[in-house]
Amino acid sequence: MSVLVLFVVLFLLMLGAWVFAAISLWYGRELLKRQRILTQALLPYLKKMEQDKATMKALQIDKDEPLSKYQNVTLPDEIHIDFTRENNA
């Protein structure tokens, strides 16, 4: 191999590495743009899920506790009320 052929091969390899890096950078930015759009679309649902976690899903009332204490409480339909007796033995 002559020096000129070796130089051309090395130049093409270097050029290919730079083209690969440029394409990778461009594709990465495009993926980040898509991710940003998807995150903005899902953000209201994520906030609603966090609010749902904060709401009460169950209520336990001891059998000896007077129910008049909860007379003015309004609960959603999906709330499960469990009457329990604590064992202090």
C-alpha positions in Angstrom: 0.0 0.0 0.0 1.2 3.4 -0.8 1.2 6.2 1.6 -1.4 8.0 -0.4 -3.9 5.0 -0.2 -3.2 4.7 3.5 -3.8 8.4 4.0 -7.1 8.3 2.0 -8.3 5.2 4.1 -7.5 7.0 7.4 -9.2 10.2 6.2 -12.4 8.2 5.2 -12.4 6.5 8.5 -12.1 9.8 10.3 -14.7 11.4 8.2 -17.0 8.4 8.8 -16.5 8.7 12.6 -17.5 12.4 12.4 -20.5 11.7 10.3 -21.6 9.0 12.7 -21.2 11.4 15.6 -23.2 14.1 13.9 -26.0 11.7 13.0 -26.0 10.4 16.6 -26.2 13.9 18.0 -29.1 14.9 15.6 -31.0 11.7 16.4 -30.5 12.1 20.1 -31.9 15.7 19.9 -34.9 14.4 18.0 -35.6 11.8 20.6 -35.4 14.4 23.4 -37.9 16.6 21.5 -40.3 13.6 21.3 -39.8 12.8 24.9 -40.5 16.5 25.9 -43.7 16.4 23.9 -44.8 13.1 25.4 -44.0 14.4 28.9 -46.0 17.6 28.4 -48.9 15.5 27.2 -48.8 13.1 30.2 -48.0 15.7 32.9 -51.6 16.4 33.8 -52.4 12.7 34.2 -49.3 12.3 36.4 -50.4 15.1 38.6 -53.9 13.6 38.8 -52.4 10.3 39.8 -50.4 11.9 42.6 -53.6 13.6 43.9 -55.4 10.3 43.8 -52.7 8.7 45.9 -53.2 11.5 48.5 -56.9 10.9 48.8 -58.3 8.5 51.4 -59.2 5.0 50.0 -60.3 3.3 53.2 -61.7 4.1 56.6 -61.4 2.0 59.6 -63.8 2.6 62.5 -63.5 0.7 65.8 -66.7 -1.1 66.8 -66.7 0.8 70.2 -66.5 4.2 68.5 -69.7 6.1 68.2 -70.9 6.5 64.6 -72.4 10.0 65.4 -68.8 11.2 65.2 -68.9 10.5 61.4 -72.4 11.8 60.8 -71.4 14.8 58.6 -68.7 12.9 56.7 -69.4 12.4 52.9 -67.4 9.7 51.3 -67.1 8.8 47.6 -68.6 5.6 46.3 -65.2 3.8 45.9 -64.4 4.1 49.6 -64.4 0.8 51.6 -65.4 1.1 55.2 -64.1 -1.6 57.5 -65.4 -2.0 61.1 -62.7 -3.6 63.2 -62.0 -4.3 66.8 -58.5 -3.7 68.1 -56.9 -6.5 70.2 -55.1 -5.0 73.1 -54.4 -8.4 74.7 
